[in-house]
Amino acid sequence: MVTFYFFIVIFLMCLAIFDLLVGVSNDAVNFLNSAIGSKAASFKTIIIVAGFGIFLGASFSNGMMDIARHGIYQPENFYFAEIMCILLGVMLTDVVLLDLFNTLGMPTSTTVSMVFELLGGTFAMSIIKMNNNSLYSMGNLINTDKALSVIIAIFVSVAIAFFFGMVVQWLARIVFSFNYSKNAKYSIGIFGGIAITCIFYFMLIKGVKSSSFMTPYYQIWIQKNTTMLILGFFIFFSIITQLLYWIKVNVFKIIVLLGTFALALAFASNDLVNFIGVPLAGYSSFIDYVANGTSAGPNGFLMSSLLQPAQTPWYFLIGAGIVMIYALATSKKARNVIKTSVDLSRQDEGKENFGSSPIARLLVRQSMNLANFFTSITPHPINKWIDSRFNQDEVIIEDGAAFDLIRASVNLVLASLLITLGTSLKLPLSTTYVTFMVAMGSSLADRAWGRNSAVYRITGVLSVIGGWFITAGAAFLICFIVTFFIYFGGSTAIVILIILAIFAIIRSQVLYRKKNKKEKGNETFNKLINTDNNKEAFELMRKNTREELCNILQYSEDNYELTVSSFLHENHRGLKRALGAAKFEKQIIKQIKSSGVIAMGRLDEKTVAQYGIHYYQGNSFASEITYSILRLCQPCFEHVDNNFEPLDAIQKGELEDLSEDITYLIQRCRKKLEGNYLKNIEEEIERAKNLIEQISKLRHKELHRIQSREHNLRLSMIYLDIIQESENVINYTIDLLKVSRKFQTDKIDQFDA
């Protein structure tokens, strides 16, 4: 039995390594998004600064492992076997859940996931114990106060971080404007002193004060002399930053890099428990059991030892730091999560990754009404002066950056300060919540959410916030079920769950690679919106349009064939998949049209006048192809879903031949567009004409069958629906090819460089 639990501990350690890799991918957004979004330094430099902070934080940390040891459950009332059951369930749930969110590119809270997994596993085990022994109650087994404080902190931190991010960024922009070099002459010293003081105070209180190398003497000294330290830091750093400004050093870049270092240090020092706390609790439990409990057995040895403070071996902390740095430097998923946060807070318009939602539209409408009200009651000279401070024509921003250094500095300083405040009030604030919501509030105050993008940005924010609460619910429920399964299933259940976890992780990696391939077209669009050269912008727009339309034609080819084939073979699952793909493609079309407006804005008036109509016609024809396939799919699905009578052999044969010919036509058109071989498309046009004639003959033939009552009327109507939408697909595909020829091959009269 000891050997069995030894292998469980080894497996927990393996999961800890993977959890570190996955967790850093998720939480990297907390300390990297401001530096990367503002391009305060090269990506390599930012990673080195953050890596140094992570290593120091992990090395100096005592791990804050107590929450995994006795923060949620009361270990003195649980036996060793029960504790190991809970901890294994937590880790199996955690790695799969976090990897799923990272694959989707959605930042979530590792703190909340761990707390609610522990709560779900403990709740399951508590039900089992109370059923077996009536002397136990829920209060004896679960520490509900800790879980409740986390839930309250979620609501409070989201609202406070967003509000103060908005207010402080508005004030900072009023002081510095977008042309901060012109307005920083006398204020930079004070701003730098406040910012760096906040960062150092944050490192002392949140990052270093609870570290293993800090003795009680130094902790008491810091607590007694906090005011003196803050005042000394402020005076010293105000003088230093003013001197640096006078010798032409960009103080804002220093603030951003210092803030990145501080948040990375605090992340590693305080959030390490989220990744290795549970496995180390299992390791500590196993050591105690082997030393003192083998005679009582795993179901008779109570784990009172977990009430003692954690003493994490230094080599575990060093090893965790190394794994975290490796994950930070190599994880593509980390960059994906960072991209979500940066995209939602970028200053200019771009390709929106989220659609619009009714709640977002309502919030935008109400916000506009509120803004109009305040504008109407504010004197015109004041409104005019405020608008001048938000004049983005004078913005100083690095090439390719999402926002400027002022906003990046505010994000980092304010996040540091709010997390420090939460710590002093003993509120378990999540760094994910605070940093993300501060960034969203500051971007709103900076007028980055214009009328053409606000509804998409708010939908994105609501999606991320919703993801946090989904994490809590999913973590609790899944771990609850997994713990039950492990307890009653024993070693067999453990093996099954391990296999399922490995399968889920491998599957998510495969899906992530497929998703990345689909998103490669965004590279062309990003280059397009970042160029100021009209000729280059137009060529990039042509390339981007080819990529988008080829993807639509590829979808049309696949989904048309899938729909007709599934209908003819009464494949309900295939039709359901085709219907889902058609609805999803409809949303893709909306995004393409939205980003097309932004892309057109990068071209001069002459180019837009000459080519704009062709571009918009191409998008319109692509939309019609998609809608035609959707209209084709819906009646086919309903017919099969209701188990109606299938087509007869003659009808099936006619549609099968027609489907093959139409699929081949779409394929030829796609290849023409893909290779930009559009000067000679007469063969495709002739092929389409022949297919239209063939459809006309089929229509007359079916109408004759209706008159002669050879076929069931319901079957004839679905048959006519299919050939009608097939005709639409042919016509719109050829129209798309014709208008693409005009857009892709004609030479513009003249380009303005």
C-alpha positions in Angstrom: 0.0 0.0 0.0 2.9 2.4 0.7 4.2 1.7 -2.8 0.8 2.5 -4.3 0.7 5.9 -2.5 4.4 6.5 -3.4 3.5 6.3 -7.1 0.5 8.7 -6.5 2.9 11.2 -5.0 5.2 10.8 -8.0 2.3 11.4 -10.3 1.2 14.5 -8.3 4.7 15.8 -8.8 4.5 15.2 -12.5 1.2 17.0 -12.6 2.8 19.8 -10.7 5.4 20.3 -13.4 2.7 20.4 -16.1 0.6 22.7 -13.9 3.5 25.1 -13.7 3.8 25.1 -17.4 0.1 25.6 -17.9 -0.3 28.0 -15.0 2.5 30.4 -16.2 0.9 30.3 -19.7 -2.3 31.6 -18.1 -0.8 34.1 -15.5 1.9 35.6 -17.8 -0.7 38.0 -18.9 -0.7 39.5 -15.4 2.8 41.0 -15.6 3.6 41.0 -19.3 0.6 42.6 -21.1 1.6 46.2 -20.2 5.2 45.9 -21.2 4.5 44.0 -24.4 1.4 46.1 -25.3 3.4 49.3 -25.1 6.7 47.8 -26.5 8.6 49.3 -23.6 11.5 47.1 -24.6 12.2 44.2 -26.9 10.3 41.0 -26.3 13.5 39.3 -25.2 14.4 42.0 -22.7 10.9 41.9 -21.2 11.1 38.1 -20.8 14.5 38.4 -19.1 13.2 41.1 -16.7 10.1 39.0 -15.9 12.1 35.8 -15.7 14.5 37.4 -13.1 11.5 38.5 -11.1 9.9 35.0 -11.2 13.1 33.3 -10.2 13.7 35.6 -7.2 10.0 35.4 -6.2 10.0 31.6 -6.3 13.4 31.2 -4.6 12.6 33.5 -1.8 9.0 32.3 -1.3 7.8 30.2 1.5 5.3 29.1 -1.0 2.3 30.2 1.1 1.3 26.6 1.0 -0.9 26.7 4.0 -4.1 27.2 1.9 -3.5 23.8 0.3 -2.7 22.2 3.7 -5.5 23.5 5.8 -7.1 26.5 4.1 -10.2 24.7 2.8 -10.5 21.4 4.6 -9.9 20.6 8.3 -7.1 18.0 8.0 -7.4 16.8 11.6 -10.7 15.2 10.7 -9.5 13.4 7.5 -7.5 10.2 7.1 -4.5 10.0 4.9 -6.3 8.0 2.2 -9.1 10.6 2.1 -6.6 13.5 1.9 -4.8 11.8 -1.0 -8.1 11.2 -2.8 -9.0 15.0 -2.5 -5.5 16.1 -3.6 -5.4 13.8 -6.6 -8.8 14.9 -7.7 -7.8 18.5 -7.5 -4.7 18.1 -9.6 -6.4 16.0 -12.3 -9.1 18.7 -12.6 -6.7 21.6 -12.5 -4.3 20.7 -15.3 -7.2 19.9 -17.7 -9.2 23.0 -16.8 -6.4 25.5 -17.1 -5.1 24.0 -20.3 -8.6 24.3 -21.8 -8.8 28.0 -21.0 -5.3 28.7 -22.3 -6.1 26.9 -25.6 -9.1 29.2 -25.9 -6.9 32.2 -25.2 -9.0 33.2 -22.2 -7.2 34.4 -19.0 -8.6 32.9 -15.9 -7.7 32.8 -12.2 -5.4 30.0 -10.9 -6.3 31.0 -7.4 -10.0 30.6 -7.9 -9.6 27.3 -9.8 -7.5 25.8 -7.0 -9.7 27.1 -4.2 -12.9 25.8 -5.8 -11.3 22.5 -6.8 -10.3 22.0 -3.1 -13.8 23.0 -2.1 -15.4 20.6 -4.5 -13.2 17.7 -3.6 -13.6 18.4 0.1 -17.3 18.7 -0.2 -17.5 15.3 -1.9 -15.4 13.7 0.7 -17.3 15.4 3.5 -20.6 14.0 2.2 -19.0 10.5 2.2 -17.7 10.9 5.7 -21.0 12.3 7.1 -22.8 9.3 5.5 -20.4 6.9 7.1 -20.2 8.7 10.5 -23.1 10.8 11.8 -20.7 12.5 14.4 -19.2 14.7 11.6 -20.8 17.9 10.3 -20.0 20.1 7.4 -18.5 22.7 9.8 -16.1 20.1 11.2 -14.8 19.3 7.7 -14.8 22.4 5.5 -13.3 25.9 6.1 -16.1 27.8 4.5 -14.9 31.2 5.5 -11.9 31.1 3.2 -14.0 30.1 0.2 -16.5 32.9 1.0 -13.8 35.5 1.3 -12.5 34.5 -2.2 -15.9 34.9 -3.7 -16.5 38.3 -2.2 -13.0 39.4 -3.2 -13.8 38.5 -6.8 -16.8 40.8 -7.0 -15.1 43.6 -5.1 -11.8 43.5 -7.0 -13.4 43.4 -10.4 -15.4 46.6 -9.8 -12.7 48.5 -7.9 -10.0 47.7 -10.3 -12.0 48.8 -13.3 -13.2 52.0 -11.6 -9.8 53.1 -10.4 -8.1 52.1 -13.7 -10.6 54.4 -15.5 -10.2 57.3 -13.0 -6.4 57.3 -12.6 -5.8 56.9 -16.4 -8.1 59.8 -17.1 -6.2 62.0 -14.6 -2.8 60.8 -16.0 -3.9 61.7 -19.5 -5.2 65.1 -18.4 -1.7 65.8 -16.9 0.5 64.4 -19.7 -1.8 64.3 -22.8 -0.8 61.9 -25.6 2.3 64.1 -26.3 3.9 63.3 -23.0 7.3 64.6 -24.0 5.9 68.1 -24.2 4.0 68.0 -20.9 6.4 66.0 -18.7 8.9 68.7 -18.0 7.8 69.5 -14.5 5.5 66.6 -13.6 7.7 63.7 -14.5 9.6 63.8 -11.2 6.5 63.6 -9.1 4.9 61.0 -11.3 8.0 58.9 -11.3 8.4 59.2 -7.5 4.8 58.1 -6.9 5.0 55.3 -9.4 8.3 53.7 -8.3 7.4 54.2 -4.6 4.2 52.2 -5.2 6.1 49.5 -7.0 8.7 49.2 -4.3 6.1 49.3 -1.6 4.2 46.6 -3.5 7.4 44.4 -3.6 7.9 44.8 0.1 4.4 44.1 1.2 3.2 41.6 -1.4 6.3 40.1 -2.8 9.1 40.0 -0.3 7.7 40.6 3.2 6.4 37.0 3.6 9.4 35.4 1.9 11.5 32.8 3.6 14.6 34.9 4.0 12.6 37.6 5.9 13.0 37.1 9.6 10.3 38.2 12.1 12.6 41.1 13.2 12.7 42.6 9.7 9.0 42.0 9.2 8.1 43.9 12.4 10.6 46.7 11.4 9.0 47.1 8.0 5.5 47.2 9.6 6.6 49.9 12.2 8.5 52.0 9.7 6.2 51.8 6.7 5.4 55.5 6.6 9.0 56.5 6.8 9.9 54.0 4.1 7.2 55.4 1.8 8.2 59.0 2.3 11.9 58.2 1.8 11.2 56.2 -1.3 9.1 59.1 -2.7 11.7 61.8 -2.2 14.6 59.7 -3.4 12.8 58.4 -6.6 11.3 61.8 -7.4 14.8 63.3 -7.5 16.3 60.3 -9.5 13.5 60.3 -12.1 13.7 64.1 -12.6 17.5 63.8 -13.1 17.1 60.9 -15.5 14.5 63.0 -17.5 17.0 65.9 -17.8 19.7 63.6 -19.3 17.1 62.4 -21.9 16.3 59.0 -20.4 12.7 57.7 -21.0 11.5 57.4 -17.4 8.3 55.7 -18.4 10.1 52.7 -19.9 12.0 52.3 -16.6 8.7 52.5 -14.7 7.1 49.8 -17.0 10.1 47.4 -16.7 10.2 47.9 -12.9 6.5 47.3 -12.7 6.9 44.1 -14.8 9.6 42.9 -12.5 7.6 43.6 -9.3 4.4 41.9 -10.6 6.4 38.9 -11.8 8.2 38.6 -8.4 4.9 38.8 -6.5 3.3 36.3 -8.8 6.0 33.7 -8.2 6.2 34.5 -4.5 2.5 34.4 -3.7 0.8 32.4 -6.5 3.2 29.5 -6.4 0.8 27.7 -4.1 -1.7 27.5 -7.0 0.6 25.2 -8.9 2.7 23.2 -6.5 0.8 23.7 -3.2 -1.4 20.6 -3.6 1.3 18.2 -4.7 3.5 19.4 -1.8 0.7 18.8 0.6 0.5 15.3 -0.8 4.2 14.9 -0.4 4.1 16.1 3.2 1.2 13.9 4.0 3.0 10.8 2.5 6.2 11.6 4.5 4.2 11.9 7.7 2.3 8.7 7.0 5.4 6.7 6.3 7.1 8.0 9.5 4.1 7.7 11.9 1.0 6.1 10.4 1.8 2.8 8.6 0.7 0.8 11.7 -2.7 2.5 11.6 -3.1 2.2 7.9 -4.2 4.8 5.3 -7.8 4.7 6.5 -6.9 5.1 10.2 -4.2 7.8 10.3 -5.5 11.3 10.7 -3.6 14.1 9.0 -3.2 16.6 11.9 0.3 17.3 10.8 -1.1 19.4 8.0 -2.2 22.0 10.5 1.5 22.9 11.0 3.0 25.8 8.9 4.5 24.6 5.6 8.2 24.2 5.4 8.9 24.0 1.7 12.3 22.5 0.8 14.5 25.1 -1.1 15.1 22.7 -4.0 11.4 22.5 -4.8 11.2 26.3 -5.0 14.3 26.6 -7.1 13.1 23.8 -9.4 9.6 25.5 -9.7 11.3 28.8 -10.6 13.3 27.2 -13.4 10.2 25.5 -14.8 8.3 28.8 -14.7 11.0 30.7 -16.5 11.1 28.0 -19.2 7.3 28.1 -19.6 7.4 31.9 -19.8 10.1 31.9 -22.5 8.7 29.1 -24.7 4.9 29.0 -24.3 2.9 30.0 -27.4 -0.3 29.7 -25.3 1.1 32.4 -23.0 1.4 34.7 -25.9 -2.1 33.8 -27.0 -3.6 34.8 -23.6 -1.5 38.0 -23.6 -2.8 38.8 -27.1 -6.4 38.6 -25.8 -5.8 41.1 -23.1 -3.7 43.5 -25.3 -6.2 43.4 -28.2 -9.1 44.4 -25.8 -7.1 47.4 -24.6 -5.3 48.6 -27.8 -5.6 52.3 -28.6 -6.5 52.0 -32.3 -9.1 49.9 -34.1 -8.2 46.5 -35.5 -9.5 43.1 -36.0 -12.0 42.4 -33.2 -11.9 38.9 -31.8 -15.3 39.1 -30.2 -18.7 39.8 -31.6 -21.4 42.0 -30.1 -23.9 40.9 -27.4 -27.2 42.4 -26.2 -25.7 43.4 -22.9 -22.7 45.1 -24.5 -25.0 47.0 -26.9 -27.1 48.1 -23.9 -24.1 49.2 -21.9 -22.7 51.2 -24.8 -26.0 52.9 -25.4 -26.4 53.9 -21.7 -22.8 55.0 -21.5 -23.3 57.3 -24.6 -26.4 58.8 -23.0 -24.5 59.4 -19.7 -21.5 60.9 -21.6 -23.8 63.2 -23.6 -25.5 64.4 -20.4 -22.2 65.3 -18.7 -21.0 67.0 -21.9 -24.2 69.1 -22.0 -23.8 70.4 -18.4 -20.1 71.1 -18.7 -19.1 74.6 -20.0 -17.9 74.5 -23.6 -14.4 75.9 -22.9 -13.8 73.1 -20.4 -15.0 70.4 -22.8 -12.7 71.9 -25.5 -9.7 71.9 -23.2 -10.3 68.3 -22.1 -10.7 67.2 -25.7 -7.3 68.8 -26.4 -5.7 66.6 -23.8 -7.0 63.6 -25.6 -5.8 64.6 -29.0 -4.5 61.4 -30.5 -2.9 63.1 -33.5 0.0 63.9 -31.2 0.3 60.5 -29.7 3.9 59.2 -28.9 3.7 55.5 -29.4 6.2 52.8 -30.4 5.8 51.2 -33.9 3.3 48.3 -33.6 2.5 49.1 -30.0 -1.1 48.7 -28.8 -1.0 51.7 -26.4 1.6 54.2 -25.1 3.9 54.2 -22.1 1.7 56.4 -20.0 -1.1 53.8 -20.0 1.3 50.9 -19.4 2.8 52.7 -16.4 -0.7 53.4 -14.9 -1.7 49.8 -15.5 1.3 48.4 -13.6 1.5 51.0 -10.8 -2.2 50.8 -10.1 -2.4 47.0 -10.2 0.5 46.9 -7.8 -1.1 49.4 -5.4 -4.5 47.7 -5.4 -3.0 44.2 -4.8 -1.0 45.7 -1.9 -4.1 47.3 -0.5 -6.0 44.0 -0.7 -3.1 42.2 1.0 -3.1 44.7 3.9 -6.8 44.2 4.3 -6.3 40.4 4.2 -8.4 40.1 1.0 -7.2 37.3 -1.3 -7.3 39.4 -4.5 -6.5 37.6 -7.7 -3.6 39.2 -9.7 -5.5 38.1 -12.8 -8.7 40.0 -11.9 -6.9 43.1 -10.8 -4.4 43.5 -13.7 -7.0 42.7 -16.4 -9.7 45.0 -15.1 -7.3 47.9 -14.5 -6.2 47.5 -18.1 -9.8 47.5 -19.3 -10.6 50.6 -17.2 -7.6 52.5 -18.4 -8.3 51.7 -22.0 -11.9 53.0 -21.6 -10.7 56.2 -20.0 -8.1 56.6 -22.8 -10.9 56.7 -25.4 -9.6 53.5 -26.9 -13.1 52.1 -27.1 -14.6 54.2 -29.9 -18.2 53.9 -31.0 -17.1 51.5 -33.8 -15.3 49.1 -31.4 -16.8 49.6 -27.9 -19.5 47.0 -28.3 -16.9 44.3 -29.3 -14.5 45.3 -26.5 -17.2 45.1 -23.9 -18.4 41.8 -25.2 -14.8 40.6 -24.9 -14.5 41.9 -21.3 -17.8 40.2 -20.3 -16.6 37.0 -22.0 -13.4 37.0 -19.9 -15.3 37.8 -16.7 -17.8 35.1 -17.4 -14.9 32.7 -18.0 -13.7 33.4 -14.4 -17.0 32.5 -12.9 -17.3 29.5 -15.2 -13.9 28.4 -13.9 -15.2 28.5 -10.3 -18.3 26.5 -11.1 -16.5 24.0 -13.4 -13.7 23.5 -10.9 -16.1 22.8 -8.1 -18.4 20.4 -10.0 -15.7 18.5 -11.9 -13.5 18.0 -8.8 -16.6 16.9 -6.8 -17.4 14.2 -9.4 -13.7 13.1 -9.8 -13.2 12.8 -6.0 -16.3 10.6 -5.8 -15.1 8.5 -8.7 -11.7 8.1 -7.2 -13.0 7.2 -3.7 -15.4 4.5 -4.9 -13.4 3.3 -7.9 -10.1 2.9 -6.2 -7.0 2.2 -8.3 -9.0 1.3 -11.4 -10.7 4.7 -11.3 -7.3 6.5 -10.8 -5.9 4.7 -13.9 -9.0 5.6 -16.0 -8.9 9.3 -14.9 -5.1 9.5 -15.6 -5.7 8.2 -19.1 -8.6 10.6 -19.7 -6.5 13.5 -18.4 -3.7 12.7 -20.7 -6.1 12.3 -23.7 -7.8 15.6 -22.9 -4.4 17.4 -22.8 -3.2 15.9 -26.0 -6.5 16.7 -27.7 -6.3 20.3 -26.6 -2.8 20.6 -28.0 -4.0 19.3 -31.4 -7.0 21.7 -31.4 -4.7 24.5 -30.5 -2.4 23.8 -33.4 -5.4 23.7 -35.8 -6.6 27.0 -34.4 -3.2 28.6 -34.9 -3.2 27.5 -38.6 -6.6 29.2 -39.1 -5.4 32.4 -37.5 -2.3 32.8 -39.6 -4.2 35.1 -42.0 -4.2 37.7 -39.2 -0.5 38.3 -39.8 -1.3 40.0 -43.2 -4.1 42.1 -41.6 -1.8 43.2 -38.8 0.8 44.3 -41.3 -1.9 46.1 -43.2 -3.2 48.2 -40.4 0.4 49.1 -39.3 1.6 50.5 -42.6 1.4 54.1 -43.8 2.4 53.4 -47.4 -0.7 53.4 -49.6 0.8 51.1 -52.3 2.0 48.6 -49.7 -1.4 48.8 -47.9 -3.3 48.1 -51.1 -1.2 45.1 -51.9 -1.5 43.7 -48.4 -5.3 44.3 -48.6 -5.4 42.3 -51.8 -3.5 39.5 -50.2 -5.6 39.6 -47.1 -8.8 39.5 -49.2 -7.6 36.5 -51.2 -6.8 34.7 -47.9 -10.2 35.5 -46.5 -12.2 34.6 -49.6 -10.3 31.4 -50.2 -11.1 30.3 -46.6 -14.8 31.0 -47.3 -14.7 29.0 -50.6 -12.9 26.2 -48.8 -15.7 26.2 -46.2 -18.3 26.3 -49.0 -16.8 23.4 -50.8 -16.6 21.3 -47.7 -19.9 22.2 -46.1 -22.0 22.0 -49.3 -20.7 18.5 -50.0 -21.2 17.5 -46.3 -24.8 18.9 -46.3 -25.9 17.1 -49.5 -24.1 13.9 -48.7 -25.4 13.7 -45.2 -29.0 14.4 -46.4 -28.9 11.7 -49.0 -27.5 9.2 -46.5 -29.8 10.4 -43.7 -26.7 11.2 -41.6 -28.2 13.3 -38.7 -24.8 13.9 -37.0 -23.3 15.1 -40.3 -26.2 17.6 -40.9 -26.0 18.8 -37.3 -22.2 19.5 -37.8 -22.9 21.2 -41.1 -25.6 23.4 -39.6 -23.2 24.4 -36.7 -20.4 25.2 -39.2 -22.8 27.3 -41.3 -23.9 29.4 -38.3 -20.3 29.9 -37.2 -19.2 31.0 -40.7 -22.0 33.6 -40.6 -20.2 35.1 -37.6 -16.9 35.0 -39.4 -18.4 36.9 -42.3 -19.5 39.7 -39.9 -16.0 40.0 -38.5 -14.6 40.1 -42.0 -16.9 43.0 -43.0 -16.1 44.8 -39.8 -12.3 44.5 -40.2 -12.7 45.5 -43.9 -14.0 48.9 -42.9 -10.8 49.4 -40.8 -8.6 48.1 -43.7 -10.2 50.5 -46.1 -9.3 53.3 -43.8 -5.6 52.7 -44.5 -6.0 53.5 -48.2 -6.2 57.0 -49.7 -9.5 58.4 -51.1 -8.5 57.7 -54.8 -7.9 54.0 -54.2 -11.0 53.6 -52.1 -13.1 55.3 -54.8 -11.7 53.0 -57.5 -11.6 49.7 -55.7 -13.9 50.1 -52.7 -17.0 48.9 -54.6 -15.3 45.8 -55.9 -14.1 44.9 -52.3 -17.6 45.3 -50.8 -19.2 43.4 -53.6 -16.8 40.5 -53.0 -17.7 40.4 -49.3 -21.4 40.6 -50.3 -21.2 37.7 -52.7 -19.2 35.7 -50.1 -22.0 36.4 -47.6 -24.6 35.2 -50.0 -22.7 31.9 -50.6 -22.7 31.3 -46.8 -26.3 32.2 -46.4 -27.3 30.0 -49.3 -25.6 27.0 -47.7 -27.2 27.8 -44.4 -30.7 28.0 -46.1 -29.9 24.7 -47.8 -28.8 23.0 -44.5 -31.7 24.1 -42.4 -34.6 22.3 -44.2 -32.4 19.2 -44.8 -31.6 19.0 -41.1 -35.3 19.4 -40.2 -36.3 16.7 -42.7 -33.9 14.1 -41.3 -34.4 15.2 -37.7 -38.1 14.6 -38.1 -37.4 11.2 -39.7 -39.4 12.0 -42.8 -39.4 9.8 -45.8 -36.1 9.9 -47.8 -35.7 10.8 -51.5 -36.1 8.0 -54.0 -33.2 6.5 -55.9 -33.7 8.8 -59.0 -33.7 12.0 -56.9 -30.7 10.8 -55.0 -28.7 10.0 -58.1 -29.5 13.4 -59.7 -28.5 15.3 -56.5 -25.4 13.2 -56.1 -24.1 14.1 -59.6 -25.1 17.7 -59.2 -23.3 17.9 -55.8 -20.1 16.5 -57.3 -20.1 19.0 -60.2 -20.8 22.0 -57.9 -18.1 21.0 -55.4 -15.6 20.7 -58.3 -16.6 24.1 -59.6 -16.1 25.8 -56.2 -12.7 24.0 -55.9 -11.6 25.3 -59.3 -12.7 28.8 -58.4 -10.9 28.6 -55.0 -7.6 27.5 -56.7 -7.9 30.3 -59.3 -8.3 32.9 -56.5 -5.6 31.2 -54.3 -3.0 31.4 -57.0 -4.3 34.8 -58.2 -4.8 33.3 -61.7 -7.9 35.4 -62.4 -7.2 36.9 -65.9 -8.7 33.9 -67.6 -11.8 32.5 -65.9 -13.9 31.9 -69.0 -13.7 28.1 -68.5 -15.2 28.4 -64.9 -17.9 30.8 -66.2 -18.9 28.3 -69.0 -18.9 25.4 -66.5 -21.3 27.4 -64.3 -23.6 28.1 -67.2 -23.8 24.4 -68.0 -24.6 23.7 -64.4 -27.4 26.3 -64.3 -28.9 24.7 -67.5 -28.7 21.3 -65.8 -30.5 22.6 -62.7 -33.2 24.2 -64.9 -33.8 20.8 -66.6 -33.9 19.1 -63.1 -36.4 21.7 -61.9 -38.7 21.1 -64.9 -38.4 17.4 -64.6 -39.4 17.5 -60.9 -42.3 19.8 -61.6 -43.5 17.3 -64.2 -43.3 14.6 -61.5 -45.4 16.7 -59.2 -48.1 17.2 -61.9 -48.2 13.5 -62.6 -48.2 12.7 -58.8 -45.2 10.4 -59.2 -43.6 11.8 -56.0 -44.6 12.7 -52.5 -45.1 16.5 -52.4 -43.0 16.9 -49.3 -40.1 15.2 -51.0 -40.5 17.3 -54.1 -40.4 20.5 -52.1 -37.2 19.6 -50.3 -35.7 18.5 -53.6 -36.6 21.9 -55.2 -35.2 23.7 -52.2 -31.9 22.0 -52.6 -31.5 22.7 -56.3 -32.6 26.3 -55.8 -30.0 27.0 -53.2 -27.4 25.1 -55.3 -28.2 27.4 -58.1 -27.6 30.4 -55.8 -24.3 28.9 -54.7 -23.1 28.6 -58.3 -24.2 32.1 -59.3 -22.7 33.8 -56.2 -19.4 31.8 -56.6 -19.0 33.0 -60.2 -19.9 36.6 -59.2 -17.3 36.4 -56.5 -14.7 35.2 -59.0 -15.6 38.0 -61.5 -15.4 40.8 -58.9 -12.2 39.4 -57.5 -10.7 39.6 -60.9 -11.4 43.3 -61.0 -10.1 43.9 -57.4 -7.0 41.7 -57.7 -5.7 42.2 -61.3 -6.6 45.8 -62.4 -3.8 48.4 -62.0 -4.6 51.5 -60.1 -4.1 54.7 -62.0 -1.6 56.1 -59.6 -0.4 55.5 -56.1 0.5 58.2 -53.5 3.5 57.0 -51.6 
